[in-house]
Amino acid sequence: MHELAVTESVIAAISAQLPDSRVAVVHLEIGRLSGVMPDAVRFCFELAGEGTCVAGARLDITEPEGVGDCASCGLTFPAREPLALCPCGSADVTISGGADLTIKAVEVADDV
């Protein structure tokens, strides 16, 4: 499960920036085309966060879709798969977005 390694990397990045803080909330953006399963990250977050500054923190995850642009008909549409077909049936589609994993924000607890 690569989600454990991904989650550990997120926690390490937060811990490096906020070593003496207690984190209350972590806001992640995990694109639907990233290949990372948000439910697995949620599961790993609690386990991997034990003994770190994110222990007990709430994890909020948003899951943006990708965007498909069809070269055949010019339609722009939500892309839910990496190899999306345009509703017109064309496979001549350029996909953008939806593949990133980003730490959007970290909220630090007041009672440090």
C-alpha positions as CSV (number, residue, x, y, z in Angstrom):
1,M,0.0,0.0,0.0
2,H,1.8,3.1,-1.2
3,E,-0.7,5.3,0.7
4,L,1.3,4.6,3.9
5,A,4.4,6.0,2.4
6,V,2.5,9.0,1.0
7,T,0.9,9.7,4.4
8,E,4.3,9.4,6.2
9,S,5.8,11.9,3.7
10,V,2.9,14.3,4.4
11,I,3.4,14.0,8.1
12,A,7.2,14.4,7.8
13,A,6.8,17.6,5.7
14,I,4.4,19.0,8.3
15,S,6.6,18.0,11.2
16,A,9.7,19.6,9.5
17,Q,7.9,22.9,9.2
18,L,6.1,22.8,12.6
19,P,8.3,20.7,14.9
20,D,7.2,22.4,18.2
21,S,3.5,22.8,17.3
22,R,0.4,20.7,17.9
23,V,-1.6,20.4,14.7
24,A,-5.4,20.5,15.0
25,V,-6.4,20.1,11.3
26,V,-4.6,19.1,8.1
27,H,-6.3,20.0,4.8
28,L,-5.2,17.8,1.9
29,E,-6.2,17.9,-1.7
30,I,-6.0,14.4,-3.4
31,G,-6.9,14.5,-7.0
32,R,-9.1,11.7,-8.3
33,L,-6.6,10.9,-11.0
34,S,-3.6,10.7,-8.5
35,G,-3.8,7.0,-7.9
36,V,-3.9,7.7,-4.2
37,M,-6.9,6.3,-2.3
38,P,-8.2,9.0,0.2
39,D,-9.8,6.3,2.5
40,A,-6.5,4.6,2.8
41,V,-4.7,7.9,3.6
42,R,-7.3,8.6,6.3
43,F,-6.6,5.1,7.9
44,C,-2.9,5.6,7.7
45,F,-2.9,9.2,9.0
46,E,-4.1,8.2,12.5
47,L,-1.6,5.3,12.7
48,A,1.4,7.1,11.2
49,G,0.6,10.3,13.2
50,E,1.0,8.8,16.6
51,G,3.9,10.4,18.5
52,T,4.1,13.3,16.0
53,C,2.8,16.9,15.9
54,V,-0.3,15.7,14.0
55,A,-1.3,13.1,16.6
56,G,-5.0,13.6,17.2
57,A,-5.4,16.1,14.3
58,R,-8.4,16.0,12.1
59,L,-7.7,15.2,8.4
60,D,-9.9,17.0,5.8
61,I,-9.6,15.7,2.2
62,T,-11.0,17.3,-0.9
63,E,-10.9,15.3,-4.2
64,P,-10.9,17.4,-7.3
65,E,-11.6,15.9,-10.6
66,G,-9.4,16.3,-13.7
67,V,-10.5,18.3,-16.7
68,G,-10.7,16.8,-20.2
69,D,-10.3,19.0,-23.3
70,C,-11.5,17.3,-26.5
71,A,-9.4,18.1,-29.6
72,S,-12.2,16.8,-31.9
73,C,-15.2,18.7,-30.7
74,G,-13.7,21.3,-28.4
75,L,-15.7,20.2,-25.3
76,T,-14.3,20.7,-21.9
77,F,-15.6,18.1,-19.4
78,P,-14.9,16.6,-16.0
79,A,-12.4,13.7,-16.3
80,R,-12.9,11.0,-13.8
81,E,-10.4,8.6,-15.3
82,P,-6.8,9.1,-16.6
83,L,-7.8,7.7,-20.1
84,A,-11.1,9.6,-20.4
85,L,-13.2,9.6,-23.6
86,C,-15.1,12.7,-24.6
87,P,-18.9,12.4,-24.6
88,C,-18.7,12.7,-28.4
89,G,-16.8,9.4,-28.4
90,S,-13.3,10.8,-29.2
91,A,-10.2,9.6,-27.5
92,D,-8.3,12.7,-28.6
93,V,-8.5,14.2,-25.2
94,T,-6.0,16.1,-23.1
95,I,-6.3,15.7,-19.4
96,S,-5.2,18.4,-16.9
97,G,-5.5,18.6,-13.2
98,G,-6.8,16.0,-10.8
99,A,-3.5,14.2,-10.4
100,D,-1.9,16.2,-7.6
101,L,-1.6,15.6,-3.9
102,T,-1.2,18.9,-2.1
103,I,-1.1,20.0,1.5
104,K,-3.5,22.9,1.2
105,A,-3.4,24.2,4.8
106,V,-2.4,23.2,8.4
107,E,-4.2,24.6,11.4
108,V,-2.2,24.7,14.6
109,A,-3.9,24.3,18.0
110,D,-3.8,27.3,20.3
111,D,-2.8,25.4,23.4
112,V,0.8,24.5,22.6
